[in-house]
Amino acid sequence: MLTAYNSQSVTFSDITGGKTNNITSSFNVVYRSSSTIKVTSTFASTNTSETITAWILKNGTTLAVSVAGQNFTGTAASSFIIGAFSGFYEEIAVGGQQSFYSSASQYFHSTGTSTATIGTNKVTVTNYAANSPNEAVTVCGTTSTYTTFSLSIGTPSGTTFPLVTNLQLAGTTDVNGTPTSFAYTLQVTAFTLA
């Protein structure tokens, strides 16, 4: 993602076990060299906000991270990256599974294309919905029943990296015979291309 975009901002929220978490996250590429990308990332929730500066090799290896005036390398640096980019990891994971949503016609269908306007950018997106209001989806032996499912995904002109512009899902997952409810939203609010 850092090789395709100069900046990106997302908002996401989840409700798990009755607790709601509202989060905003953004990143901005400060510079790119032939081997390294320097990026700042801001992660904010209801009670906390953190800005992280990271130096990442173009192959994805984290070299170093600066947080609150302290520098970290190795495993410690990598653990900070996971937290700083958690919303973007979700977007990458869902974006990378577009073929699943387009081919799993027993669960999902496309409702057509539309244009998503994000800041000054316009992206043609394909929209997906669940086939029924209580769609039971079984993946790898786990069944989730979606009471809400809406996904919009497209590839901005000038890149080959897909962008999940909007994701909304809610329902229950069966965990060891016990239904656990979930609700999740992700919305891209801004981006610039590399």
Secondary structure as GFF3:
##gff-version 3
##sequence-region A 1 194
A	DSSP	beta_strand	5	16	.	.	.	ID=ss1
A	DSSP	beta_strand	19	32	.	.	.	ID=ss2
A	DSSP	beta_strand	36	44	.	.	.	ID=ss3
A	DSSP	beta_strand	49	57	.	.	.	ID=ss4
A	DSSP	beta_strand	62	67	.	.	.	ID=ss5
A	DSSP	beta_strand	70	73	.	.	.	ID=ss6
A	DSSP	alpha_helix	74	84	.	.	.	ID=ss7
A	DSSP	alpha_helix	86	96	.	.	.	ID=ss8
A	DSSP	alpha_helix	98	103	.	.	.	ID=ss9
A	DSSP	beta_strand	108	118	.	.	.	ID=ss10
A	DSSP	beta_strand	121	130	.	.	.	ID=ss11
A	DSSP	beta_strand	135	139	.	.	.	ID=ss12
A	DSSP	beta_strand	142	154	.	.	.	ID=ss13
A	DSSP	beta_strand	163	175	.	.	.	ID=ss14
A	DSSP	beta_strand	178	193	.	.	.	ID=ss15
###
